[in-house]
C-alpha cells in the first residue's frame, strides 16, 4: 500500500481513534489483500508507517453486498453498476471471506 | 451501517476510484475523512 496513504491513515487513526473509524476499499485482487492486511495487522512489506502497527480497522469493499446495499439505488445505478459488471464480484467476496477468516 | 461513522475511502485506478466510493458512502450517511485513489503496480 502507498506509503503516503499509510502515513495519512495512521495520522487519522491517531487523531480520531479507531473506535468509530472504518475503511471502504475499491481495489480487486492482490491490491485488496495487501490493503486489508496493512489496515488490520500492519504493513506486510515492513516498508511503511504502518509496519508493526495493528490498527485493526473494520475493512470492507464498496461492491460487497453488505456495503452496496447501503447505497441509494439511483446513485448505485449511476456510479457503481458499471464497476460491478467489470470487476469479478464473487472473487472479491471470496477474497474478503478468506482474509477475515485468517484475521 | 455508515450513519455517524468516519470512513476512509481508498480506491484504485484499476478498480473503483476513491472519489466514487466517497460519493456513494456519503449518500449512505458516512462522514468521509480521507479519500484517495491508489495505483497498484
Backbone of each chain as nested JSON, in Angstrom:
{
  "chains": [
    {"id": "A", "residues": [
      {"number": 1, "name": "UNK", "atoms": {"N": [0.836, -1.196, 0.0], "CA": [0.0, 0.0, 0.0], "C": [0.871, 1.246, 0.0]}},
      {"number": 2, "name": "UNK", "atoms": {"N": [0.435, 2.238, -0.73], "CA": [1.16, 3.5, -0.873], "C": [1.612, 4.055, 0.489]}},
      {"number": 3, "name": "UNK", "atoms": {"N": [2.893, 4.43, 0.573], "CA": [3.441, 4.843, 1.863], "C": [2.823, 6.153, 2.352]}},
      {"number": 4, "name": "UNK", "atoms": {"N": [2.548, 7.062, 1.421], "CA": [1.901, 8.33, 1.815], "C": [0.516, 8.083, 2.383]}},
      {"number": 5, "name": "UNK", "atoms": {"N": [-0.208, 7.156, 1.773], "CA": [-1.549, 6.848, 2.277], "C": [-1.484, 6.176, 3.642]}},
      {"number": 6, "name": "UNK", "atoms": {"N": [-0.483, 5.329, 3.818], "CA": [-0.302, 4.715, 5.137], "C": [-0.084, 5.789, 6.196]}},
      {"number": 7, "name": "UNK", "atoms": {"N": [0.757, 6.769, 5.876], "CA": [1.043, 7.852, 6.83], "C": [-0.226, 8.65, 7.131]}},
      {"number": 8, "name": "UNK", "atoms": {"N": [-0.991, 8.939, 6.087], "CA": [-2.217, 9.727, 6.275], "C": [-3.22, 8.97, 7.132]}},
      {"number": 9, "name": "UNK", "atoms": {"N": [-3.371, 7.665, 6.874], "CA": [-4.348, 6.871, 7.622], "C": [-3.891, 6.692, 9.077]}},
      {"number": 10, "name": "UNK", "atoms": {"N": [-2.601, 6.523, 9.286], "CA": [-2.084, 6.406, 10.66], "C": [-2.369, 7.689, 11.428]}},
      {"number": 11, "name": "UNK", "atoms": {"N": [-2.162, 8.82, 10.758], "CA": [-2.407, 10.117, 11.389], "C": [-3.893, 10.291, 11.743]}},
      {"number": 12, "name": "UNK", "atoms": {"N": [-4.768, 9.89, 10.831], "CA": [-6.212, 9.983, 11.096], "C": [-6.595, 9.096, 12.283]}},
      {"number": 13, "name": "UNK", "atoms": {"N": [-6.06, 7.873, 12.29], "CA": [-6.37, 6.943, 13.387], "C": [-5.867, 7.5, 14.717]}},
      {"number": 14, "name": "UNK", "atoms": {"N": [-4.698, 8.141, 14.693], "CA": [-4.17, 8.748, 15.923], "C": [-5.06, 9.903, 16.377]}},
      {"number": 15, "name": "UNK", "atoms": {"N": [-5.571, 10.668, 15.411], "CA": [-6.375, 11.867, 15.732], "C": [-7.773, 11.518, 16.226]}},
      {"number": 16, "name": "UNK", "atoms": {"N": [-8.463, 10.653, 15.488], "CA": [-9.883, 10.412, 15.808], "C": [-10.118, 9.088, 16.524]}},
      {"number": 17, "name": "UNK", "atoms": {"N": [-9.075, 8.255, 16.635], "CA": [-9.246, 6.941, 17.255], "C": [-9.808, 5.951, 16.251]}},
      {"number": 18, "name": "UNK", "atoms": {"N": [-9.785, 4.68, 16.614], "CA": [-10.221, 3.647, 15.679], "C": [-11.637, 3.139, 15.974]}},
      {"number": 19, "name": "UNK", "atoms": {"N": [-12.203, 3.591, 17.084], "CA": [-13.5, 3.05, 17.514], "C": [-14.613, 3.308, 16.503]}},
      {"number": 20, "name": "UNK", "atoms": {"N": [-14.605, 4.522, 15.939], "CA": [-15.693, 4.932, 15.049], "C": [-15.233, 5.051, 13.6]}},
      {"number": 21, "name": "UNK", "atoms": {"N": [-14.093, 4.411, 13.317], "CA": [-13.445, 4.577, 12.021], "C": [-13.51, 3.269, 11.237]}},
      {"number": 22, "name": "UNK", "atoms": {"N": [-13.827, 3.365, 9.967], "CA": [-13.827, 2.182, 9.113], "C": [-13.262, 2.522, 7.74]}},
      {"number": 23, "name": "UNK", "atoms": {"N": [-12.897, 1.492, 7.001], "CA": [-12.283, 1.682, 5.697], "C": [-13.111, 0.971, 4.633]}},
      {"number": 24, "name": "UNK", "atoms": {"N": [-13.335, 1.646, 3.511], "CA": [-14.004, 1.002, 2.382], "C": [-13.069, 1.085, 1.182]}},
      {"number": 25, "name": "UNK", "atoms": {"N": [-12.754, -0.081, 0.629], "CA": [-11.781, -0.18, -0.453], "C": [-12.471, -0.332, -1.804]}},
      {"number": 26, "name": "UNK", "atoms": {"N": [-11.693, -0.092, -2.867], "CA": [-12.246, -0.231, -4.207], "C": [-11.421, -1.109, -5.12]}},
      {"number": 27, "name": "UNK", "atoms": {"N": [-10.331, -1.689, -4.551], "CA": [-9.431, -2.453, -5.419], "C": [-9.746, -3.939, -5.415]}},
      {"number": 28, "name": "UNK", "atoms": {"N": [-9.441, -4.615, -6.53], "CA": [-9.581, -6.078, -6.575], "C": [-8.221, -6.743, -6.344]}},
      {"number": 29, "name": "UNK", "atoms": {"N": [-8.229, -8.067, -6.267], "CA": [-7.01, -8.865, -6.361], "C": [-5.984, -8.651, -5.27]}},
      {"number": 30, "name": "UNK", "atoms": {"N": [-4.722, -8.643, -5.706], "CA": [-3.603, -8.557, -4.77], "C": [-3.613, -7.231, -4.009]}},
      {"number": 31, "name": "UNK", "atoms": {"N": [-4.016, -6.168, -4.685], "CA": [-4.101, -4.861, -4.022], "C": [-5.072, -4.895, -2.854]}},
      {"number": 32, "name": "UNK", "atoms": {"N": [-6.166, -5.622, -3.016], "CA": [-7.155, -5.758, -1.946], "C": [-6.547, -6.486, -0.754]}},
      {"number": 33, "name": "UNK", "atoms": {"N": [-5.865, -7.591, -1.04], "CA": [-5.259, -8.376, 0.041], "C": [-4.244, -7.55, 0.829]}},
      {"number": 34, "name": "UNK", "atoms": {"N": [-3.389, -6.84, 0.089], "CA": [-2.362, -6.04, 0.748], "C": [-2.966, -4.92, 1.583]}},
      {"number": 35, "name": "UNK", "atoms": {"N": [-4.015, -4.275, 1.047], "CA": [-4.644, -3.179, 1.778], "C": [-5.305, -3.686, 3.054]}},
      {"number": 36, "name": "UNK", "atoms": {"N": [-6.01, -4.821, 2.955], "CA": [-6.677, -5.372, 4.145], "C": [-5.639, -5.711, 5.208]}},
      {"number": 37, "name": "UNK", "atoms": {"N": [-4.569, -6.384, 4.791], "CA": [-3.521, -6.738, 5.756], "C": [-2.916, -5.512, 6.41]}},
      {"number": 38, "name": "UNK", "atoms": {"N": [-2.606, -4.506, 5.572], "CA": [-1.95, -3.307, 6.081], "C": [-2.829, -2.583, 7.098]}},
      {"number": 39, "name": "UNK", "atoms": {"N": [-4.127, -2.565, 6.846], "CA": [-5.037, -1.78, 7.694], "C": [-5.529, -2.555, 8.917]}},
      {"number": 40, "name": "UNK", "atoms": {"N": [-5.226, -3.836, 8.97], "CA": [-5.652, -4.613, 10.14], "C": [-4.454, -5.025, 10.996]}},
      {"number": 41, "name": "UNK", "atoms": {"N": [-3.516, -5.773, 10.375], "CA": [-2.392, -6.284, 11.173], "C": [-1.094, -5.515, 10.963]}},
      {"number": 42, "name": "UNK", "atoms": {"N": [-1.054, -4.641, 9.95], "CA": [0.158, -3.869, 9.699], "C": [0.733, -4.146, 8.324]}},
      {"number": 43, "name": "UNK", "atoms": {"N": [1.606, -3.277, 7.872], "CA": [2.191, -3.361, 6.532], "C": [3.015, -4.644, 6.379]}},
      {"number": 44, "name": "UNK", "atoms": {"N": [2.577, -5.594, 5.527], "CA": [3.32, -6.855, 5.389], "C": [4.693, -6.683, 4.746]}},
      {"number": 45, "name": "UNK", "atoms": {"N": [4.903, -5.571, 4.053], "CA": [6.219, -5.344, 3.432], "C": [7.193, -4.699, 4.425]}},
      {"number": 46, "name": "UNK", "atoms": {"N": [6.702, -4.284, 5.57], "CA": [7.517, -3.637, 6.606], "C": [8.243, -2.402, 6.073]}},
      {"number": 47, "name": "UNK", "atoms": {"N": [7.653, -1.74, 5.057], "CA": [8.324, -0.583, 4.457], "C": [7.676, 0.735, 4.865]}},
      {"number": 48, "name": "UNK", "atoms": {"N": [6.432, 0.692, 5.293], "CA": [5.702, 1.937, 5.508], "C": [5.44, 2.252, 6.968]}},
      {"number": 49, "name": "UNK", "atoms": {"N": [4.794, 3.392, 7.201], "CA": [4.489, 3.839, 8.568], "C": [3.594, 2.874, 9.344]}},
      {"number": 50, "name": "UNK", "atoms": {"N": [2.89, 1.974, 8.661], "CA": [2.033, 1.024, 9.366], "C": [2.728, -0.323, 9.617]}},
      {"number": 51, "name": "UNK", "atoms": {"N": [4.029, -0.4, 9.344], "CA": [4.787, -1.613, 9.674], "C": [4.735, -1.831, 11.182]}},
      {"number": 52, "name": "UNK", "atoms": {"N": [4.279, -3.011, 11.585], "CA": [4.218, -3.325, 13.007], "C": [3.09, -2.632, 13.753]}},
      {"number": 53, "name": "UNK", "atoms": {"N": [2.197, -1.938, 13.024], "CA": [1.083, -1.217, 13.653], "C": [-0.22, -1.957, 13.321]}},
      {"number": 54, "name": "UNK", "atoms": {"N": [-0.835, -2.54, 14.323], "CA": [-2.086, -3.268, 14.1], "C": [-3.27, -2.344, 14.388]}},
      {"number": 55, "name": "UNK", "atoms": {"N": [-3.713, -1.655, 13.357], "CA": [-4.836, -0.733, 13.559], "C": [-6.131, -1.491, 13.826]}},
      {"number": 56, "name": "UNK", "atoms": {"N": [-6.26, -2.68, 13.236], "CA": [-7.467, -3.477, 13.453], "C": [-8.736, -2.822, 12.949]}},
      {"number": 57, "name": "UNK", "atoms": {"N": [-8.619, -2.03, 11.904], "CA": [-9.794, -1.315, 11.397], "C": [-10.763, -2.276, 10.701]}},
      {"number": 58, "name": "UNK", "atoms": {"N": [-12.063, -2.022, 10.836], "CA": [-13.011, -2.785, 10.026], "C": [-12.841, -2.386, 8.559]}},
      {"number": 59, "name": "UNK", "atoms": {"N": [-12.615, -3.37, 7.691], "CA": [-12.34, -3.084, 6.288], "C": [-13.384, -3.771, 5.407]}},
      {"number": 60, "name": "UNK", "atoms": {"N": [-13.938, -2.989, 4.483], "CA": [-14.964, -3.505, 3.579], "C": [-14.594, -3.155, 2.139]}},
      {"number": 61, "name": "UNK", "atoms": {"N": [-15.295, -3.777, 1.188], "CA": [-15.165, -3.387, -0.217], "C": [-16.482, -2.765, -0.655]}},
      {"number": 62, "name": "UNK", "atoms": {"N": [-16.389, -1.704, -1.45], "CA": [-17.584, -0.962, -1.846], "C": [-18.597, -1.846, -2.576]}},
      {"number": 63, "name": "UNK", "atoms": {"N": [-18.119, -2.918, -3.239], "CA": [-19.048, -3.732, -4.021], "C": [-19.579, -4.964, -3.281]}},
      {"number": 64, "name": "UNK", "atoms": {"N": [-19.105, -5.224, -2.049], "CA": [-19.654, -6.389, -1.358], "C": [-21.088, -6.071, -0.913]}},
      {"number": 65, "name": "UNK", "atoms": {"N": [-21.879, -7.118, -0.823], "CA": [-23.326, -6.959, -0.675], "C": [-23.718, -6.075, 0.509]}},
      {"number": 66, "name": "UNK", "atoms": {"N": [-23.098, -6.3, 1.657], "CA": [-23.499, -5.556, 2.848], "C": [-23.184, -4.064, 2.726]}},
      {"number": 67, "name": "UNK", "atoms": {"N": [-22.277, -3.701, 1.828], "CA": [-21.946, -2.281, 1.636], "C": [-22.784, -1.697, 0.501]}},
      {"number": 68, "name": "UNK", "atoms": {"N": [-22.805, -2.364, -0.63], "CA": [-23.518, -1.78, -1.772], "C": [-25.015, -1.655, -1.503]}},
      {"number": 69, "name": "UNK", "atoms": {"N": [-25.531, -2.489, -0.612], "CA": [-26.961, -2.398, -0.286], "C": [-27.281, -1.133, 0.507]}},
      {"number": 70, "name": "UNK", "atoms": {"N": [-26.257, -0.473, 1.056], "CA": [-26.459, 0.764, 1.824], "C": [-26.516, 1.997, 0.926]}},
      {"number": 71, "name": "UNK", "atoms": {"N": [-26.061, 1.851, -0.312], "CA": [-26.0, 2.988, -1.24], "C": [-27.377, 3.175, -1.894]}},
      {"number": 72, "name": "UNK", "atoms": {"N": [-27.912, 4.406, -1.885], "CA": [-29.208, 4.631, -2.536], "C": [-29.218, 4.1, -3.965]}},
      {"number": 73, "name": "UNK", "atoms": {"N": [-30.337, 3.483, -4.344], "CA": [-30.417, 2.771, -5.624], "C": [-30.045, 3.619, -6.836]}},
      {"number": 74, "name": "UNK", "atoms": {"N": [-30.519, 4.873, -6.855], "CA": [-30.253, 5.716, -8.028], "C": [-28.763, 6.018, -8.155]}},
      {"number": 75, "name": "UNK", "atoms": {"N": [-28.13, 6.264, -7.023], "CA": [-26.684, 6.552, -7.053], "C": [-25.908, 5.288, -7.414]}},
      {"number": 76, "name": "UNK", "atoms": {"N": [-26.353, 4.156, -6.877], "CA": [-25.688, 2.896, -7.209], "C": [-25.766, 2.622, -8.714]}},
      {"number": 77, "name": "UNK", "atoms": {"N": [-26.943, 2.802, -9.262], "CA": [-27.13, 2.532, -10.688], "C": [-26.279, 3.476, -11.534]}},
      {"number": 78, "name": "UNK", "atoms": {"N": [-26.154, 4.708, -11.08], "CA": [-25.415, 5.716, -11.834], "C": [-23.895, 5.553, -11.706]}},
      {"number": 79, "name": "UNK", "atoms": {"N": [-23.441, 5.189, -10.507], "CA": [-21.996, 5.22, -10.232], "C": [-21.334, 3.849, -10.156]}},
      {"number": 80, "name": "UNK", "atoms": {"N": [-22.027, 2.843, -9.657], "CA": [-21.348, 1.581, -9.333], "C": [-21.753, 0.375, -10.18]}},
      {"number": 81, "name": "UNK", "atoms": {"N": [-22.895, 0.456, -10.811], "CA": [-23.394, -0.708, -11.552], "C": [-22.398, -1.152, -12.622]}},
      {"number": 82, "name": "UNK", "atoms": {"N": [-21.823, -0.183, -13.304], "CA": [-20.833, -0.494, -14.343], "C": [-19.62, -1.204, -13.747]}},
      {"number": 83, "name": "UNK", "atoms": {"N": [-19.156, -0.729, -12.574], "CA": [-17.994, -1.347, -11.93], "C": [-18.317, -2.783, -11.505]}},
      {"number": 84, "name": "UNK", "atoms": {"N": [-19.56, -2.995, -11.082], "CA": [-19.972, -4.336, -10.671], "C": [-19.853, -5.306, -11.847]}},
      {"number": 85, "name": "UNK", "atoms": {"N": [-20.126, -4.796, -13.061], "CA": [-20.072, -5.66, -14.241], "C": [-18.628, -5.911, -14.685]}},
      {"number": 86, "name": "UNK", "atoms": {"N": [-17.748, -4.951, -14.415], "CA": [-16.36, -5.052, -14.874], "C": [-15.519, -5.908, -13.929]}},
      {"number": 87, "name": "UNK", "atoms": {"N": [-15.729, -5.718, -12.619], "CA": [-14.903, -6.425, -11.636], "C": [-15.514, -7.782, -11.292]}},
      {"number": 88, "name": "UNK", "atoms": {"N": [-14.66, -8.695, -10.841], "CA": [-15.089, -10.052, -10.503], "C": [-15.613, -10.058, -9.063]}},
      {"number": 89, "name": "UNK", "atoms": {"N": [-16.907, -9.81, -8.932], "CA": [-17.518, -9.646, -7.618], "C": [-17.428, -10.894, -6.734]}},
      {"number": 90, "name": "UNK", "atoms": {"N": [-17.743, -12.097, -7.261], "CA": [-17.607, -13.294, -6.416], "C": [-16.176, -13.477, -5.912]}},
      {"number": 91, "name": "UNK", "atoms": {"N": [-15.198, -13.156, -6.768], "CA": [-13.794, -13.288, -6.353], "C": [-13.48, -12.325, -5.216]}},
      {"number": 92, "name": "UNK", "atoms": {"N": [-13.961, -11.08, -5.334], "CA": [-13.736, -10.08, -4.282], "C": [-14.349, -10.562, -2.963]}},
      {"number": 93, "name": "UNK", "atoms": {"N": [-15.572, -11.077, -3.016], "CA": [-16.227, -11.526, -1.78], "C": [-15.526, -12.755, -1.208]}},
      {"number": 94, "name": "UNK", "atoms": {"N": [-15.046, -13.645, -2.086], "CA": [-14.285, -14.81, -1.603], "C": [-12.977, -14.38, -0.946]}},
      {"number": 95, "name": "UNK", "atoms": {"N": [-12.271, -13.426, -1.594], "CA": [-11.007, -12.939, -1.034], "C": [-11.237, -12.329, 0.346]}},
      {"number": 96, "name": "UNK", "atoms": {"N": [-12.3, -11.534, 0.477], "CA": [-12.584, -10.903, 1.767], "C": [-12.932, -11.951, 2.823]}},
      {"number": 97, "name": "UNK", "atoms": {"N": [-13.699, -12.952, 2.42], "CA": [-14.069, -14.014, 3.369], "C": [-12.813, -14.727, 3.871]}},
      {"number": 98, "name": "UNK", "atoms": {"N": [-11.882, -15.019, 2.941], "CA": [-10.631, -15.674, 3.328], "C": [-9.823, -14.798, 4.282]}},
      {"number": 99, "name": "UNK", "atoms": {"N": [-9.705, -13.516, 3.933], "CA": [-8.912, -12.598, 4.745], "C": [-9.515, -12.44, 6.141]}},
      {"number": 100, "name": "UNK", "atoms": {"N": [-10.841, -12.42, 6.218], "CA": [-11.493, -12.265, 7.526], "C": [-11.339, -13.522, 8.369]}},
      {"number": 101, "name": "UNK", "atoms": {"N": [-11.285, -14.666, 7.711], "CA": [-11.077, -15.913, 8.438], "C": [-9.675, -15.956, 9.025]}},
      {"number": 102, "name": "UNK", "atoms": {"N": [-8.711, -15.536, 8.199], "CA": [-7.316, -15.506, 8.654], "C": [-7.154, -14.511, 9.783]}},
      {"number": 103, "name": "UNK", "atoms": {"N": [-7.782, -13.297, 9.558], "CA": [-7.614, -12.219, 10.532], "C": [-8.304, -12.572, 11.832]}}
    ]},
    {"id": "B", "residues": [
      {"number": 1, "name": "UNK", "atoms": {"N": [-25.493, 1.235, 8.851], "CA": [-24.112, 0.746, 8.892], "C": [-23.097, 1.893, 8.875]}},
      {"number": 2, "name": "UNK", "atoms": {"N": [-23.403, 2.939, 8.091], "CA": [-22.436, 4.024, 7.945], "C": [-22.837, 5.32, 8.641]}},
      {"number": 3, "name": "UNK", "atoms": {"N": [-24.059, 5.397, 9.091], "CA": [-24.527, 6.644, 9.721], "C": [-23.709, 6.935, 10.982]}},
      {"number": 4, "name": "UNK", "atoms": {"N": [-23.102, 8.147, 10.999], "CA": [-22.313, 8.549, 12.148], "C": [-20.908, 7.975, 12.179]}},
      {"number": 5, "name": "UNK", "atoms": {"N": [-20.551, 7.222, 11.141], "CA": [-19.209, 6.626, 11.082], "C": [-18.255, 7.501, 10.27]}},
      {"number": 6, "name": "UNK", "atoms": {"N": [-17.011, 7.501, 10.687], "CA": [-15.962, 8.152, 9.907], "C": [-15.359, 7.092, 8.991]}},
      {"number": 7, "name": "UNK", "atoms": {"N": [-15.285, 7.435, 7.713], "CA": [-14.888, 6.419, 6.738], "C": [-13.7, 6.887, 5.894]}},
      {"number": 8, "name": "UNK", "atoms": {"N": [-12.749, 5.988, 5.73], "CA": [-11.633, 6.183, 4.808], "C": [-11.988, 5.457, 3.519]}},
      {"number": 9, "name": "UNK", "atoms": {"N": [-12.027, 6.185, 2.406], "CA": [-12.371, 5.594, 1.108], "C": [-11.09, 5.479, 0.292]}},
      {"number": 10, "name": "UNK", "atoms": {"N": [-10.649, 4.241, 0.101], "CA": [-9.38, 4.02, -0.585], "C": [-9.624, 3.205, -1.857]}},
      {"number": 11, "name": "UNK", "atoms": {"N": [-9.621, 3.894, -2.978], "CA": [-9.895, 3.237, -4.237], "C": [-8.626, 2.915, -5.0]}},
      {"number": 12, "name": "UNK", "atoms": {"N": [-8.825, 2.4, -6.213], "CA": [-7.671, 2.067, -7.051], "C": [-8.011, 2.369, -8.501]}},
      {"number": 13, "name": "UNK", "atoms": {"N": [-6.998, 2.743, -9.256], "CA": [-7.21, 3.115, -10.65], "C": [-7.798, 1.954, -11.465]}},
      {"number": 14, "name": "UNK", "atoms": {"N": [-7.393, 0.721, -11.141], "CA": [-7.905, -0.445, -11.872], "C": [-9.15, -1.049, -11.229]}},
      {"number": 15, "name": "UNK", "atoms": {"N": [-9.666, -0.362, -10.228], "CA": [-10.892, -0.829, -9.579], "C": [-11.868, 0.332, -9.479]}},
      {"number": 16, "name": "UNK", "atoms": {"N": [-12.424, 0.533, -8.299], "CA": [-13.329, 1.658, -8.082], "C": [-12.507, 2.821, -7.511]}},
      {"number": 17, "name": "UNK", "atoms": {"N": [-12.526, 3.996, -8.158], "CA": [-11.734, 5.133, -7.675], "C": [-12.263, 5.692, -6.344]}},
      {"number": 18, "name": "UNK", "atoms": {"N": [-11.353, 6.3, -5.577], "CA": [-11.706, 6.845, -4.27], "C": [-12.88, 7.824, -4.279]}},
      {"number": 19, "name": "UNK", "atoms": {"N": [-12.893, 8.811, -5.184], "CA": [-13.996, 9.788, -5.168], "C": [-15.369, 9.147, -5.375]}},
      {"number": 20, "name": "UNK", "atoms": {"N": [-15.394, 8.077, -6.173], "CA": [-16.655, 7.38, -6.425], "C": [-17.142, 6.669, -5.148]}},
      {"number": 21, "name": "UNK", "atoms": {"N": [-16.2, 6.033, -4.457], "CA": [-16.54, 5.374, -3.19], "C": [-17.063, 6.421, -2.204]}},
      {"number": 22, "name": "UNK", "atoms": {"N": [-16.346, 7.551, -2.13], "CA": [-16.725, 8.609, -1.192], "C": [-18.13, 9.134, -1.48]}},
      {"number": 23, "name": "UNK", "atoms": {"N": [-18.411, 9.362, -2.742], "CA": [-19.716, 9.9, -3.119], "C": [-20.846, 8.934, -2.736]}},
      {"number": 24, "name": "UNK", "atoms": {"N": [-20.628, 7.662, -3.006], "CA": [-21.655, 6.66, -2.696], "C": [-21.866, 6.523, -1.193]}},
      {"number": 25, "name": "UNK", "atoms": {"N": [-20.771, 6.56, -0.425], "CA": [-20.901, 6.36, 1.017], "C": [-21.455, 7.589, 1.717]}},
      {"number": 26, "name": "UNK", "atoms": {"N": [-21.138, 8.759, 1.191], "CA": [-21.754, 9.972, 1.758], "C": [-23.267, 9.898, 1.599]}},
      {"number": 27, "name": "UNK", "atoms": {"N": [-23.702, 9.389, 0.467], "CA": [-25.147, 9.233, 0.237], "C": [-25.743, 8.2, 1.189]}},
      {"number": 28, "name": "UNK", "atoms": {"N": [-24.875, 7.3, 1.709], "CA": [-25.338, 6.28, 2.657], "C": [-25.204, 6.756, 4.099]}},
      {"number": 29, "name": "UNK", "atoms": {"N": [-24.769, 8.013, 4.288], "CA": [-24.719, 8.583, 5.636], "C": [-23.349, 8.628, 6.279]}},
      {"number": 30, "name": "UNK", "atoms": {"N": [-22.3, 8.246, 5.549], "CA": [-20.961, 8.23, 6.131], "C": [-20.328, 9.62, 6.113]}},
      {"number": 31, "name": "UNK", "atoms": {"N": [-19.417, 9.826, 7.059], "CA": [-18.582, 11.03, 7.031], "C": [-17.22, 10.612, 6.477]}},
      {"number": 32, "name": "UNK", "atoms": {"N": [-16.888, 11.105, 5.299], "CA": [-15.621, 10.717, 4.669], "C": [-14.491, 11.574, 5.251]}},
      {"number": 33, "name": "UNK", "atoms": {"N": [-13.521, 10.939, 5.873], "CA": [-12.412, 11.681, 6.48], "C": [-11.158, 11.646, 5.603]}},
      {"number": 34, "name": "UNK", "atoms": {"N": [-11.146, 10.739, 4.624], "CA": [-9.978, 10.641, 3.728], "C": [-10.398, 9.846, 2.513]}},
      {"number": 35, "name": "UNK", "atoms": {"N": [-10.025, 10.332, 1.341], "CA": [-10.278, 9.534, 0.146], "C": [-9.123, 9.677, -0.822]}},
      {"number": 36, "name": "UNK", "atoms": {"N": [-8.749, 8.573, -1.42], "CA": [-7.599, 8.564, -2.322], "C": [-7.768, 7.432, -3.337]}},
      {"number": 37, "name": "UNK", "atoms": {"N": [-7.134, 7.595, -4.491], "CA": [-7.11, 6.527, -5.482], "C": [-5.675, 6.05, -5.637]}},
      {"number": 38, "name": "UNK", "atoms": {"N": [-5.436, 4.789, -5.308], "CA": [-4.085, 4.244, -5.434], "C": [-3.847, 3.719, -6.843]}},
      {"number": 39, "name": "UNK", "atoms": {"N": [-2.588, 3.57, -7.178], "CA": [-2.212, 2.958, -8.446], "C": [-1.379, 1.739, -8.115]}},
      {"number": 40, "name": "UNK", "atoms": {"N": [-2.005, 0.546, -8.167], "CA": [-1.305, -0.68, -7.773], "C": [-0.381, -1.134, -8.891]}},
      {"number": 41, "name": "UNK", "atoms": {"N": [0.899, -1.325, -8.576], "CA": [1.853, -1.814, -9.586], "C": [2.575, -3.039, -9.037]}}
    ]}
  ]
}
